[in-house]
């Protein structure tokens, strides 16, 4: 479970040091044991996959001074102090100074192991989050807009870039909150149309009486309240991109007119006999199955087949759980800046809730959860987790898989370089690749 992580144990009494080292090793925990703080200190660096357990009373530099030195190297590195009976007041002061925990002698071996495991879990989470932050900060272009290292998101970004500079109209399918408008914007921003207008219209948010005028425009006097000419959204998007969100809500009568625009690339304003040529890409977005609606006579089948050529299917968040930690971290950072509040510490319990939740509202829901997390200073009850939450080991596996895939992409699938970047042995890496079902060749 703690592959690649270890305990740095400092104890000046050789028999005690040997006994407790063996206790940790029997529990499957790697240990480097030292007789003094001075010997241990060179092995503690920022970002190291270690936790420190140290006796307070040591020859030379004592445990409290070692705590100060470790926290100066990295404030998030867990340090557990081992104290003699009667030193509780001192231990409490040390906890306030930043120690992770303390153990009062004598203690049961089981408690020693349990404390080490909790410290290692905290360290694993912190290292994973630091790596995710580094990934977020290094992203540019479409990777900065459409976050995620999962296979489905990589494929989605590839499809967008392949379609972006074509003239094809595009249909985007996805549940509510999956980011359909963001994907449409990416299509526009990565095309030769990027310097012209990107126009978005929500078909479900317009009264039917205003829909035709809003979409096609009108001439002065076309109807009672038409005091002057109005350019419609189709014409305003000329040279650029028009997003028709919730297209399933478009009135049937207007679907006929839209089909004509798609076929002829000309717009006729209300009250006009003139056809205005337009050169635009139409992106239609929907959460519904338009083919089924067509069979039910609720959507024109000819319009569906005209749109159903270039299709982008957006995954639900529950289908790409690997991306949940990165997305939440990103939205927490954004909320912290927006509200002018510090970003709370993400604990193992928070991450467990995030990974266990089904996210019916998808990315929109996780963004709202991140806002609440910042506004409520990281209080419990982040999400309503199911009765049987995902075990911590599974959560860490998801994060681990995402980090390995990221390293493989960064190094073109070269296993040797990935081993060096992640600091793990060849056999260990291959074991992890096999367990996660990752094939390095697809990253070459």
GICOR-V838680 format. One record per residue. N is the residue number from 1. RES is the residue in one letter. SS is DSSP state (H for helix, E for strand, - for the rest). PSI is psi in whole degrees, 0 to 359 (NA if undefined). D_CENTER is the distance of its C-alpha to the mean C-alpha in Angstrom with 2 decimals. Layout:
[[N	RES	SS	PSI	D_CENTER] [N	RES	SS	PSI	D_CENTER]]
This chain:
[[1	X	-	325	22.99] [2	X	-	35	23.15] [3	X	-	126	23.59] [4	X	-	348	23.78] [5	X	-	153	24.06] [6	X	E	167	27.46] [7	X	E	129	29.62] [8	X	E	113	31.90] [9	X	E	124	34.89] [10	X	E	116	37.71] [11	X	-	126	41.02] [12	X	-	346	44.49] [13	X	-	111	46.42] [14	X	H	313	46.51] [15	X	H	318	47.20] [16	X	H	317	44.44] [17	X	H	314	42.00] [18	X	H	318	42.92] [19	X	H	313	42.76] [20	X	H	329	39.34] [21	X	H	316	37.92] [22	X	H	324	39.23] [23	X	H	315	37.77] [24	X	H	318	34.23] [25	X	H	321	34.85] [26	X	H	335	36.22] [27	X	-	4	32.98] [28	X	-	21	31.09] [29	X	-	128	29.89] [30	X	E	141	30.61] [31	X	E	141	32.80] [32	X	E	115	34.40] [33	X	E	141	37.37] [34	X	E	153	39.35] [35	X	-	351	42.57] [36	X	-	159	41.75] [37	X	H	324	39.01] [38	X	H	325	40.32] [39	X	H	325	39.70] [40	X	H	327	36.15] [41	X	H	318	34.93] [42	X	-	343	34.69] [43	X	-	3	32.18] [44	X	-	110	29.71] [45	X	-	161	27.52] [46	X	-	134	24.28] [47	X	-	355	21.29] [48	X	-	146	23.66] [49	X	-	63	22.59] [50	X	E	161	25.38] [51	X	E	160	26.59] [52	X	E	129	30.11] [53	X	E	119	32.79] [54	X	E	141	35.99] [55	X	E	149	39.39] [56	X	-	317	40.43] [57	X	-	105	44.01] [58	X	-	153	44.09] [59	X	-	145	46.71] [60	X	-	232	45.97] [61	X	-	127	42.52] [62	X	-	176	41.73] [63	X	H	326	38.49] [64	X	H	319	37.89] [65	X	H	321	38.26] [66	X	H	319	35.92] [67	X	H	312	33.32] [68	X	H	317	33.75] [69	X	H	319	33.50] [70	X	H	315	30.31] [71	X	H	333	28.57] [72	X	H	328	29.81] [73	X	H	313	28.11] [74	X	-	119	24.74] [75	X	-	338	24.53] [76	X	-	2	21.76] [77	X	-	120	23.84] [78	X	-	132	25.37] [79	X	E	125	29.19] [80	X	E	128	31.39] [81	X	E	136	35.03] [82	X	E	119	37.95] [83	X	E	155	40.80] [84	X	-	161	44.40] [85	X	-	135	45.81] [86	X	-	353	46.63] [87	X	-	20	43.84] [88	X	H	318	41.55] [89	X	H	318	41.98] [90	X	H	321	41.01] [91	X	H	321	37.94] [92	X	H	319	36.83] [93	X	H	321	37.23] [94	X	H	322	35.16] [95	X	H	319	32.32] [96	X	H	332	32.47] [97	X	H	352	32.40] [98	X	-	1	29.08] [99	X	-	146	30.07] [100	X	-	319	27.65] [101	X	E	173	30.55] [102	X	E	153	34.23] [103	X	E	129	36.58] [104	X	E	127	40.22] [105	X	-	146	42.82] [106	X	-	154	43.97] [107	X	-	157	40.91] [108	X	-	146	40.39] [109	X	H	325	38.66] [110	X	H	322	36.24] [111	X	H	323	35.11] [112	X	H	314	34.74] [113	X	H	317	32.47] [114	X	H	321	30.41] [115	X	H	317	29.91] [116	X	H	319	28.91] [117	X	H	318	26.36] [118	X	H	318	24.73] [119	X	H	319	24.67] [120	X	H	321	23.17] [121	X	H	316	20.38] [122	X	H	319	19.60] [123	X	H	318	19.82] [124	X	H	317	17.62] [125	X	H	317	14.79] [126	X	H	316	15.53] [127	X	H	317	15.76] [128	X	H	317	12.44] [129	X	H	322	10.77] [130	X	H	319	13.13] [131	X	H	320	12.21] [132	X	H	319	8.49] [133	X	H	318	10.07] [134	X	H	321	12.54] [135	X	H	317	10.36] [136	X	H	317	8.87] [137	X	H	335	12.54] [138	X	H	356	13.98] [139	X	-	141	12.41] [140	X	-	166	15.04] [141	X	-	220	16.16] [142	X	H	332	14.30] [143	X	H	334	11.38] [144	X	H	333	10.98] [145	X	H	315	11.32] [146	X	-	92	9.42] [147	X	-	147	6.05] [148	X	-	138	5.64] [149	X	-	1	8.29] [150	X	-	158	9.71] [151	X	H	322	13.30] [152	X	H	326	13.22] [153	X	H	324	10.87] [154	X	H	316	13.12] [155	X	H	322	16.07] [156	X	H	315	15.10] [157	X	H	320	14.90] [158	X	H	318	18.19] [159	X	H	318	19.83] [160	X	H	313	19.06] [161	X	H	328	20.56] [162	X	H	323	23.43] [163	X	H	335	24.26] [164	X	H	312	23.67] [165	X	-	13	27.11] [166	X	-	171	29.08] [167	X	-	2	31.11] [168	X	-	137	29.77] [169	X	-	154	28.75] [170	X	E	141	25.47] [171	X	E	130	24.52] [172	X	E	124	20.91] [173	X	E	138	20.47] [174	X	-	155	17.77] [175	X	-	166	17.55] [176	X	-	133	17.44] [177	X	-	6	14.19] [178	X	-	353	12.57] [179	X	-	38	13.06] [180	X	H	318	16.54] [181	X	H	324	17.84] [182	X	H	320	15.02] [183	X	H	319	15.84] [184	X	H	319	19.49] [185	X	H	321	19.09] [186	X	H	319	17.64] [187	X	H	317	20.70] [188	X	H	312	22.90] [189	X	H	336	21.56] [190	X	-	19	21.90] [191	X	-	172	25.34] [192	X	-	354	28.80] [193	X	-	2	28.68] [194	X	-	334	26.21] [195	X	-	357	29.13] [196	X	-	183	30.31] [197	X	-	139	29.15] [198	X	E	116	25.99] [199	X	E	126	27.22] [200	X	E	134	25.35] [201	X	E	131	27.42] [202	X	E	108	26.50] [203	X	H	336	29.26] [204	X	H	353	28.90] [205	X	H	6	29.40] [206	X	-	135	32.76] [207	X	-	144	36.17] [208	X	H	329	37.99] [209	X	H	334	40.86] [210	X	H	350	38.79] [211	X	H	311	36.65] [212	X	H	318	39.16] [213	X	H	320	40.00] [214	X	H	320	36.37] [215	X	H	316	35.54] [216	X	H	344	38.89] [217	X	E	176	40.49] [218	X	E	161	44.15] [219	X	-	160	47.43] [220	X	-	131	49.46] [221	X	-	5	51.48] [222	X	-	329	49.50] [223	X	-	177	49.49] [224	X	-	314	50.86] [225	X	-	7	48.13] [226	X	-	83	47.41] [227	X	-	335	49.12] [228	X	-	167	47.66] [229	X	-	142	45.79] [230	X	E	130	42.03] [231	X	E	126	39.71] [232	X	-	172	37.27] [233	X	H	322	33.59] [234	X	H	315	34.52] [235	X	H	324	36.88] [236	X	H	331	34.66] [237	X	-	6	32.00] [238	X	-	127	34.72] [239	X	-	348	33.50] [240	X	-	225	29.85] [241	X	E	137	27.50] [242	X	E	123	27.91] [243	X	E	122	25.17] [244	X	E	93	26.79] [245	X	E	148	24.20] [246	X	-	49	25.35] [247	X	H	339	28.18] [248	X	H	343	29.45] [249	X	H	356	30.82] [250	X	-	131	33.03] [251	X	-	143	36.73] [252	X	H	321	38.55] [253	X	H	324	41.15] [254	X	H	337	38.64] [255	X	H	325	36.98] [256	X	H	315	40.33] [257	X	H	323	40.32] [258	X	H	320	36.75] [259	X	H	321	37.78] [260	X	H	320	40.68] [261	X	H	317	38.50] [262	X	H	323	36.30] [263	X	H	320	39.48] [264	X	H	342	41.56] [265	X	-	44	39.12] [266	X	E	145	41.47] [267	X	E	137	41.19] [268	X	E	116	44.12] [269	X	-	154	43.96] [270	X	E	133	45.57] [271	X	-	9	49.24] [272	X	-	152	49.35] [273	X	-	4	50.91] [274	X	-	134	49.18] [275	X	E	125	46.32] [276	X	E	118	43.83] [277	X	E	139	42.10] [278	X	-	143	38.32] [279	X	-	97	36.02] [280	X	-	159	32.50] [281	X	E	133	29.57] [282	X	E	127	28.83] [283	X	E	120	25.39] [284	X	E	131	25.65] [285	X	E	140	22.75] [286	X	E	151	23.28] [287	X	-	357	21.96] [288	X	-	162	25.44] [289	X	-	100	27.32] [290	X	H	331	29.76] [291	X	H	317	32.00] [292	X	H	319	32.68] [293	X	H	324	33.28] [294	X	H	318	35.66] [295	X	H	332	37.56] [296	X	-	7	37.86] [297	X	-	28	39.25] [298	X	-	354	36.43] [299	X	-	141	35.08] [300	X	-	123	37.18] [301	X	H	324	36.89] [302	X	H	325	38.12] [303	X	H	320	35.31] [304	X	H	312	32.74] [305	X	H	334	34.19] [306	X	H	327	34.33] [307	X	H	332	30.60] [308	X	-	60	29.57] [309	X	-	295	29.82] [310	X	E	113	26.55] [311	X	E	134	23.81] [312	X	E	118	20.01] [313	X	E	118	18.54] [314	X	-	132	15.01] [315	X	-	145	13.39] [316	X	-	154	12.82] [317	X	H	327	9.60] [318	X	H	343	11.98] [319	X	H	357	12.75] [320	X	-	58	9.49] [321	X	H	336	8.75] [322	X	H	332	7.83] [323	X	H	353	4.24] [324	X	H	312	4.42] [325	X	H	317	4.98] [326	X	H	315	2.86] [327	X	H	315	2.14] [328	X	H	317	5.38] [329	X	H	317	6.60] [330	X	H	313	6.53] [331	X	H	328	8.27] [332	X	H	316	10.43] [333	X	H	318	11.60] [334	X	H	319	12.46] [335	X	H	323	14.22] [336	X	H	317	16.04] [337	X	H	316	17.49] [338	X	H	320	18.33] [339	X	H	354	20.16] [340	X	-	34	21.58] [341	X	-	153	20.61] [342	X	-	149	19.36] [343	X	-	120	15.86] [344	X	-	160	16.76] [345	X	-	130	16.33] [346	X	-	117	13.70] [347	X	-	170	16.07] [348	X	H	324	16.18] [349	X	H	317	17.33] [350	X	H	314	14.43] [351	X	H	323	12.01] [352	X	H	317	14.62] [353	X	H	318	14.64] [354	X	H	316	10.95] [355	X	H	336	11.25] [356	X	H	340	14.66] [357	X	-	148	14.13] [358	X	-	345	14.55] [359	X	-	62	12.83] [360	X	-	334	15.80] [361	X	-	2	14.68] [362	X	H	218	11.38] [363	X	H	325	8.93] [364	X	H	321	11.98] [365	X	H	319	12.40] [366	X	H	329	9.15] [367	X	H	318	9.94] [368	X	H	322	13.43] [369	X	H	321	12.67] [370	X	H	321	11.15] [371	X	H	314	14.35] [372	X	H	320	16.51] [373	X	H	318	15.17] [374	X	H	314	16.31] [375	X	H	328	19.44] [376	X	-	15	20.53] [377	X	-	40	20.01] [378	X	-	28	17.76] [379	X	-	162	20.34] [380	X	-	172	20.25] [381	X	-	35	19.67] [382	X	-	311	16.03] [383	X	-	165	15.94] [384	X	-	95	18.85] [385	X	-	152	18.26] [386	X	-	170	20.71] [387	X	-	334	23.88] [388	X	-	82	22.78] [389	X	-	157	19.36] [390	X	-	129	17.63] [391	X	-	153	19.43] [392	X	H	321	17.97] [393	X	H	320	18.92] [394	X	H	321	16.85] [395	X	H	315	13.70] [396	X	H	327	14.50] [397	X	H	319	15.31] [398	X	H	316	11.89] [399	X	H	316	10.49] [400	X	H	316	13.75] [401	X	H	316	13.56] [402	X	H	319	10.32] [403	X	H	320	12.13] [404	X	H	317	15.38] [405	X	H	323	14.27] [406	X	H	316	12.93] [407	X	H	321	16.36] [408	X	H	320	18.23] [409	X	H	317	16.98] [410	X	H	328	17.83] [411	X	-	22	21.24] [412	X	-	33	22.11] [413	X	-	10	22.29] [414	X	-	107	24.92] [415	X	H	320	24.91] [416	X	H	316	27.16] [417	X	H	326	24.90] [418	X	H	320	21.86] [419	X	H	314	24.11] [420	X	H	318	24.99] [421	X	H	322	21.51] [422	X	H	349	20.31] [423	X	-	41	23.78] [424	X	-	159	24.61] [425	X	-	161	27.72] [426	X	H	312	28.20] [427	X	H	319	29.00] [428	X	H	315	26.01] [429	X	H	314	23.65] [430	X	H	325	25.51] [431	X	H	318	25.43] [432	X	H	321	21.63] [433	X	H	317	21.50] [434	X	H	316	23.95] [435	X	H	322	22.27] [436	X	H	355	18.87] [437	X	-	36	20.79] [438	X	-	130	19.56] [439	X	-	112	22.19] [440	X	H	330	22.30] [441	X	H	331	24.58] [442	X	H	355	22.03] [443	X	H	359	20.38] [444	X	-	NA	23.83]]
